[in-house]
Amino acid sequence: MNPAPPSRSLTWLGLLLVALVSLPPLLLEPRPVGFLPPYASALAAWGSKALVVLLLGAVVVVRARADAGRERPAWLLNLAFVGLAGLLTACHWVEVDRGEYNVRWQRDKYLKIFNHEGDELSPLGAPHNFRPLPYGFARSLERLTGDWWFACVAYRWFFTYWLVWAWHRFARVFLPPRAALLALGPLPLLYPLSVLHYSGQLTDPLSHSLFVLGMVYIVEDRPGPLAAALALGVLAKETAVILVPAYLACWWRRGTPALAWAALLTVVCVAAALAVRLPLGWRLGYGAINGTEGLMVGPNLGIGESPYRGAAPTWENYAHPLLFVGVFLPPIAWGWRRLDGRLRALCLTPVPLLLLSNLCFGWMYESRNYVPLVPLLATSVLAAAGRREGGPRPA
């Protein structure tokens, strides 16, 4: 039998805390924004870092206590999630954060987002200036510690933990305990490849965790928390909007109520998108969205001449989608009839939509963008190979 959904009050409190920590620096910081000076006292410097660790650790403890009535052993599980998040954060540091160019780029982008500045290639700073929420959270930690680097690492670890937790929670809706743990297997295997070709922007940990939480709320039929996760998710990365058709695909048979919720979710996403774009002078057109003058289909597929040059050879535009998505598809297709209707609906909506988004507006080798799909795909493979779990079906 499936574990019961998390308490509604804890869900809302968690999403509210993310907003309360992330939004004030974005709304209230006087410009120009610069890096905060470190504490003069070693005691204050280390004490503030210890306070941040205790606060973030307390959130994990609350999560573990809440899980104790649904998962066994909940404490050991969450400790494993903490350790895996730490391992992935260390992997990110080794692959990305040690590079001198990447650190300069990260620091420059950090300040430009707060100061609403662009550059020669993108006067509006798109797309990074349109994804400010993660930077607001990191800035709050920087304000507490006076240490930008520590703030970024703490932020990355904390929301990587939530990605792992949400990944497991999604799998548990459909799988028994051991199989749900097995569904986590692709994450440590694919993560090093996912961060291979980028400079380390803060977007992904918060964006990915909210995306997977959104899928959890969809399959658990919790449109209220889904709306809140989408509002925050679009502020972290606009591709969260593809969860709206995913919700409708799962529950369209309910008719008017499902359509009404889908309409409300759409309004929430549009409002969040406009909230970060209008103050920057956003205008319609691809150049205002992704810094290019057109769709990226040709450059991604290696067709024709292109003014855009990626950080990887063309063959990687095929290899990365194959490894992160393609390898899961044959076993899913083989066991398609055994899949829960919610898994089938999600396989037919976020997966192609996210791939299409990357094809048109990014580089196909940017496989970090596919990470939120892997919980769905891994869970579907395991569910297709075995007996489905119980729980509400799309009605």
DRENSESE-327026 format. One record per atom (N, C-alpha, C): residue in one letter; x, y negated, z. Coordinates in steps of 0.05 Angstrom, whole numbers, plus 5000, padded with zeros to 4 digits. Layout:
BEGIN
aXYZ;...
***
This chain:
BEGIN
m501750245000;m500050005000;m501849755000;n501049554986;n502649304984;n502749155010;p504949025016;p505048855039;p503148615036;a502048525059;a500248305058;a501648055049;p500147865036;p501447615028;p502447455051;p504447295048;p505447125070;p503146945080;s503446855105;s501346685117;s501246425101;r498746335097;r498246095081;r499645845094;s499445825120;s500645595133;s503645585129;l504945815130;l507845815126;l508645755098;t507045845079;t507445775051;t507345475046;w505245355056;w504845065052;w507044905067;l507744995091;l509844855106;l512444865091;g513145095080;g515745115066;g515844935042;l513744925026;l513644755002;l513744455010;l512244395032;l512244125042;l515044035051;l516444215065;l519144145074;l521044095051;v520744255030;v522444205006;v521943924996;a519443844994;a518743574984;a519843365003;l519543405029;l520343195049;l523343165050;v524843375045;v527743355045;v528743235019;s527443304997;s528443234970;s527642964960;l525242874966;l524142634953;l525242374965;p525542344991;p526442085002;p528941964989;p531142124985;p533542004972;p532941904944;l531142044930;l530441964902;l528841714901;l527141664922;l525341444922;l526441204937;l528141244957;l528841034976;l531740944975;e533541104962;e536341024960;e536640764945;p537840554957;p538340314942;p540540354922;r540240254898;r542240284877;r544040034877;p546540054869;p547840304859;p548440504881;v548140754875;v548640974894;v551541074890;g552941104912;g555641214911;g555841444931;f558141574931;f558541794950;f558841684978;l557841824997;l557941735025;l560741795037;p561741615053;p564341655065;p564241875086;p566442025089;p566542235109;p566542115137;y565742285156;y565942195184;y568842155193;a569241945208;a572041895218;a572842095238;s570942195253;s571542385275;s571242675264;a573242845270;a573043125263;a570743265277;l570243185302;l568043305316;l565343245303;a565042995294;a562542925280;a562343065253;a564643085239;a564543215213;a563743505215;w565143655233;w564543935236;w561843985250;g561143805269;g558643825283;g556243795264;s556443605246;s554243565227;s553943805208;k556143915200;k556044155183;k554844385198;a555544415223;a554444635240;a551444595243;l550544335246;l547744285248;l546244365223;v547344305199;v546044385174;v545844685172;v548044825179;v547945125179;v545845225197;l545545105221;l543545195240;l540745145230;l540344915218;l537644855208;l536845035185;l538645075166;l538045255144;l537745545153;g539445615173;g539245885184;g536645925199;a535645715212;a533145735227;a530845795207;v530945685183;v528945735163;v528946035156;v531346145153;v531646425146;v530546595169;v531046525193;v530046675217;v527046675217;v525846445212;v522846425211;v521846605189;r523146615166;r522246785144;r522447075152;a524647155165;a525047435174;a522947515194;r522347335213;r520247395233;r517547425220;a516947265201;a514447285187;a514247545171;d516547635160;d516647885145;d516448135162;a516948105188;a517148335206;a514548505206;g512248375203;g509748525203;g509048655176;r510748595155;r510048705129;r512248875117;e514748825125;e517048975114;e518649095137;r519649335132;r521449465151;r523849565137;p526249495146;p526849315169;p527149025158;a525448845167;a525348575156;a527948425162;w528948455187;w531348305194;w533748395177;l534048655174;l536248755158;l535948675129;l533548675118;l533048585091;l533948305087;n533048125104;n533647845101;n536647795106;l537847945123;l540747925126;l542248005100;a541148205087;a542348285062;a541948075041;f539547945041;f539047725022;f540947495027;v541447435052;v543347215059;v546147285048;g546947535052;g549547615043;g549747615013;l547647704999;l547747694970;l547847414959;a546247234972;a546346954964;a549146834968;g550446904990;g553146814995;g555146924974;l554747174967;l556547294947;l556247154920;l553747094912;l553246954886;l554246674887;t554046534910;t555046264913;t558046264910;a559346464922;a562246484920;a563046544891;c561546704877;c562046764849;c561846504833;h559846344839;h559546084825;h561945904830;w562945904854;w565245744860;w567745834844;v568146094843;v570446204829;v570246144799;e567846184787;e567546154759;e567345864750;v566045694766;v565245434757;v566545204773;d566245224799;d566844994816;d569844944820;r571545134813;r574445084816;r575544934792;g574044914770;g575044774747;g575044474751;e577344344745;e577544054750;e575543904732;y575243984707;y573343844690;y570543874701;n569844114709;n567144164719;n566543994744;v568443964762;v567943804786;v567543514779;r569243414760;r568843134752;r566143094739;w565343284722;w562743274709;w560443274730;q560643454749;q558543474770;q558343214785;r560543104793;r560442854809;r559342624792;d560142604767;d559242394750;d556242424745;k555242664740;k552442704735;k550742654760;y551842724783;y550442684808;y549842384812;l551842214808;l551341924812;l549541814790;k549941904765;k548241794743;k545341854747;i544742084759;i541942154763;i540641964784;f542141904805;f541041714825;f540941424814;n542741354797;n542941084786;n541441054760;h540041264751;h538441254727;h540141164702;e542541284701;e544341214679;e544541444659;g544941384634;g545341574613;g548241564604;d548641664579;d551341654568;d551041614538;e553241624523;e553141574494;e551441774480;l551442024488;l549842224474;l546942214481;s546342124505;s543542114514;s543141864531;p542241644520;p541941394535;p540141424560;l538241604559;l536441644582;l537541844601;g539741974595;g540942174612;g539442434611;a537842484589;a536342724586;a538242964580;p537543204590;p535143254606;p535643234636;h538143184645;h538743204673;h537342994690;n537042754679;n535642544695;n532642614698;f531642794682;f528842884685;f528543114704;r530743194717;r530643424736;r531943344762;p530843144776;p532343034799;p531943164825;l529843334828;l529243434855;l531543574869;p533043754855;p535243884869;p537343694880;y537743474865;y539743274874;y538743124899;g536143084901;g535042964925;g535543134949;f535243394947;f535743574969;f538643574977;a540443584957;a543343574963;a544143314976;r542843094967;r543542834978;r542742815007;s540542935015;s539742935043;s541843085060;l542843305049;l544943445064;l547543285064;e548143145042;e550442965042;e550142745063;r547742645066;r547342425086;r547842535114;l547142785119;l547642895145;l550542955151;t552043025130;t554743125134;t556942935125;g556242755106;g558342585094;g560142735076;d559342975067;d561043145051;d559543245027;w560043135004;w558543204979;w558943494972;w561443594973;w562043864966;w560544064984;f560644025010;f559244195029;f556244195023;a555143955018;a552343935013;a551444094988;c553144084967;c552444234943;c552644544948;v554644624963;v554944914968;v552645014986;a551944855007;a549744935025;a547144945010;y546644744993;y544244744976;y544144994958;r546345054945;r546445274926;r545945544940;w547245574963;w546845824978;w543945844988;f542745634999;f540145645010;f538045724990;f538045604966;f536045664947;f536645914931;t539146004931;t539746264920;t538546484938;y538646434964;y537346614983;y534346634977;w533046404972;w530246404966;w529646534939;l531446514920;l531046654895;l531046964900;v533047054916;v533147334922;v530647424937;w529847264957;w527447344972;w524947354954;a524547154937;a522247154919;a522347374899;w524747434889;w525147664871;w524147924884;h525047974908;h524148214922;h521148204928;r520147974936;r517347944942;r515648014917;f516547914894;f515047974869;f515048274864;a517348394867;a517548684861;a515748844880;r515548754906;r513948904925;r510948894920;v510048704904;v507248704897;v506548954881;f508549064866;f508049284848;f509549534854;l511549514871;l513349744875;l513549814905;p514050064911;p514650144939;p517350034948;p518050044973;p520349904984;p523049974970;r523550224966;r526150294954;r526350194925;a524250234910;a524250144882;a524449834880;a523249694900;a523449404900;a526249314904;l527749454922;l530549384925;l532149444900;l531449664886;l532749724861;l532349514840;a530049384841;a529449164822;a531348934825;l532648904848;l534648694852;l537248754839;g537649004830;g540249084820;g541348914797;p539648834778;p540848674756;p541948404764;l541048294787;l541948024794;l544948004798;p546148164815;p549148134818;p550648214793;l549448384776;l550748474752;l550748254731;l548548114728;l548247914707;l549047634715;y549047584741;y549547304750;y552247194740;p554447344742;p557047224732;p556847144703;l555447294687;l555147224659;l553346984655;s551346944673;s549446724670;s550746454675;v552946444690;v554246184696;v556846154680;l557146314659;l559646314644;l560146064628;h558045944617;h558345714598;h556845474608;y557445374631;y556245114639;y557944984660;s557344734666;s559044574683;s558244554712;g555944674719;g555244694747;g553144494757;q551244414740;q549144234750;q547544374772;l546244224789;l544844334812;l542044434806;t541244424781;t538444484774;t537644764782;d539244964776;d538345234774;d537345364801;p538845344823;p537845484847;p535045414855;l534345154856;l531645074864;l529645134842;s530445084817;s528645144795;s527945434793;h529945604795;h529545894793;h527846004816;s528445914840;s526846014863;s523945934861;l523445684853;l520645594850;l519245734827;f520645794806;f519445944783;f518646224792;v520346364806;v519646634814;v517446624836;l517646434854;l515446394873;l512746344859;g512846194837;g510446144821;g509346404810;m511046584801;m510146834791;m508847004813;v510046984837;v508847124860;v506047014865;y505746754865;y503146634871;y501146704849;i502046744824;i500246824802;i499247104807;v500947294812;v500047574815;v498547614841;e499047444861;e497547464886;e494947304885;d494447174862;d492047004858;d491846794879;r493946624880;r493946394899;r494546144884;p492446034870;p492845804853;p493545554868;g492745524893;g493445284909;g496445254913;p497745464925;p500645454927;p502045444900;l500845564880;l502045554853;l502145264843;a499945114848;a499944834840;a502144674853;a502544724879;a504744584894;a507444664883;a507844924878;a510345014868;a510844904840;l508844874824;l509144754797;l509844454799;a508544314818;a509144024821;a512143994827;l513144154846;l515944134853;l517744254831;g516744474818;g518344604798;g518844434774;v516844274765;v517144104742;v519143874749;l519143784774;l521143584782;l523943704783;a524143964784;a526744094783;a527544174754;k525644264739;k526044334710;k523444374697;e523044234674;e520444224661;e519444484651;t521144684647;t520144944637;t518345094656;a518044994681;a516145114699;a513245104688;v512744924669;v510144894658;v509145144644;i510945324635;i510045564622;i508645754641;l508645704667;l507145874685;l504145814684;v503345594672;v500545534669;v499245734650;p500245764625;p499045974608;p499346254620;a501446294636;a501746554649;a499546614669;y498746404684;y496446434703;y493946504687;l493446354665;l491046394650;l491046674637;a493346764628;a493547034616;a492847254637;c493547204662;c492947404683;c489947404690;w488647174691;w486047154704;w483847044685;w484247034659;w482346914641;w479647044641;r479547304648;r476947444648;r475047334669;r476047184688;r474247064708;r472646824697;g473346744673;g471746534660;g472246254670;t470146114677;t470245834685;t472145774708;p472145934730;p474045874752;p476945874743;a477646074726;a480446094717;a481045854699;l479245784681;l479645554663;l479945294679;a478345264700;a478445024717;a481145004731;w482045234742;w484745234755;w486945174735;a486745294711;a488845244691;a488844954683;a486544824681;a486444544674;a487744374697;l487144444722;l488344304744;l491344344745;l492244584740;l495144634740;l496544474717;t495144444695;t496244284673;t496543994681;v494443894694;v494543614703;v496843574723;v497243754741;v499443744760;v502143734746;c502443904726;c505043914711;c505443654696;v503443554683;v503743314667;v504343074685;a502943064708;a503442844727;a506342854737;a507343094744;a510043114754;a512043034732;a511543124707;a513343054685;a513442754680;l511142624680;l511042334676;l512342184699;a512142294723;a513242154746;a516242114744;v517642304732;v520542284730;v521342154703;r519542144683;r520342044657;r519641754653;l517341674661;l516441394656;l518241184668;p519241224693;p521141024704;p523740994688;l524341194672;l526841184656;l526341084628;g523941004621;g523340904595;g523041124575;w521941354583;w521641594566;w519941524541;r520641644519;r519141614495;r518941884481;l516941914464;l516642164449;l518942194429;g519742434424;g521842494405;g523942674417;y525142854402;y527043044412;y529442914424;g530342694412;g532642554423;g532242464452;a529742394459;a529142314486;a528842544505;i528742784495;i528343014512;i530843174517;n532343224496;n534643404499;n537243284488;g537243034481;g539742914471;g540442984443;t538743114428;t539243184400;t537243044383;e537643064357;e535942934338;e533943124326;g533843374334;g532043564323;g532143824337;l530544024327;l530544284339;l533244424335;m533744604354;m536344744355;m536245024342;v534145074327;v533845344316;v536145424298;g536845254279;g538945314261;g541645354274;p542545164291;p545045214305;p545145464322;n542845534335;n542745774351;n543046024335;l541846024312;l541946264295;l544246264276;g545846054276;g548146034258;g547445994229;i545145854225;i544145804198;i544745524190;g546045484167;g546545214156;g548645054172;e549144814162;e550944634175;e549644504199;s551244464220;s550044344245;s551944134256;p550843904264;p552543704278;p553143774307;y551743984317;y552044054345;y553844304348;r555644284367;r557544504371;r557244604399;g556644864401;g556244984428;g558945054441;a558745144466;a561045214481;a561845514477;a560245654461;a560745944456;a560446004427;p561646214417;p561346294389;p558446384383;t557746374358;t554946434350;t554046704360;w555746904359;w554847174366;w553847184395;e554747004413;e553747004440;e550846914442;n549946754421;n547146684420;n545346914417;y546447134407;y544847384404;y545447574428;a547947574438;a548647764459;a547247704485;h547147444493;h546047384519;h543047444521;p541347364501;p538547454503;p538247754503;l539947894488;l539748184488;l540348304515;l542348204529;l543048314555;l541048234577;f540047994576;f538247894597;f535347964592;v534548014567;v531748074561;v531548324544;g533048344523;g532648554503;g532948834515;v534848884533;v535349154543;v532949254559;f531349074570;f529049154586;f526649224569;l526549134545;l524049154529;l523349444521;p525349604511;p524549884503;p523250044525;p524350054550;p522950214571;p520250094579;i520049824577;i517449704583;i515349784561;a516249774536;a514449854514;a513650154517;w515550324525;w515050604528;w512950654550;g513050504572;g511050554593;g508950334595;w508350204573;w506549974572;w503850044584;r502750274578;r500050334588;r499950384618;r502250444629;r502350494658;r502650234674;l503250014660;l503649754674;l501049634685;d501249514708;d499149354719;d498449124699;g495949054697;g495148854678;g496448584682;r497148524707;r498548274712;r501348274701;l502648504703;l505348514691;l505248494661;r503248624649;r503048604620;r502548314611;a500748174626;a500147894619;a502647724622;l504247764643;l506647604646;l508847674626;c509047924618;c510947994597;c510247864571;l507747804566;l506847694541;l506747394541;t507347264564;t507246964565;t509846844572;p510846844597;p513346704603;p515746804586;v515847064581;v518247174567;v518547044539;p516547074521;p516946944495;p517046644496;l515546524514;l515546224515;l518246114524;l519446244544;l522046154553;l524246204532;l524046424518;l525946474496;l525646264474;l523146204468;l522646004447;l523545734455;s523245664480;s524145404491;s527145384488;n528645594495;n531545594493;n532345574464;l530945714446;l531645714418;l531345434406;c529245294415;c528645024403;c530144794416;f530644814442;f531644584457;f534144624472;g535344864470;g537844914484;g539645094467;w541445234481;w543145434468;w542345704478;m542145894460;m541246164467;m543246304485;y545746224485;y547746344503;y547546234531;e545846034536;e545445934563;e543646124579;s544846354586;s543246564598;s542346514626;r543446304639;r542346234665;r539346164663;n538446074640;n535646004636;n533946254636;y535046484631;y533446734630;y533246864657;v534846774677;v534846904703;v532046934715;p530246734714;p527646764727;p525946984714;l526647064689;l525147274676;l525947554686;v528347584696;v529447844702;v527847984725;p526847844746;p525247984765;p522748104753;l521447964734;l519148074720;l519948314703;l522048294688;l522848504670;l523848754685;a525448714706;a526448944722;a524149084736;t522248924747;t519949044761;t518249194741;s517949084717;s516249224696;s517549484688;v520149494685;v521549734677;v521049954698;l521349884724;l520950084745;l518050164748;a516249974744;a513350034746;a512550214722;a513750164699;a513150324675;a514050614678;a516150644695;a517350914698;a515951074720;g514250944736;g512951084758;g510051004761;r508951074784;r506151024789;r505850734799;r503650604789;r503150334797;r502250324826;e502950104839;e501950054867;e499149934866;g497849934888;g495249814890;g495349514892;g492949394894;g492849104896;g490848994876;p490248734878;p488248614861;p489148614832;r487348684814;r487948674786;r486548434774;p487448344751;p486048124737;p483148204733;a481448024739;a478548084737;a477147884718;
***
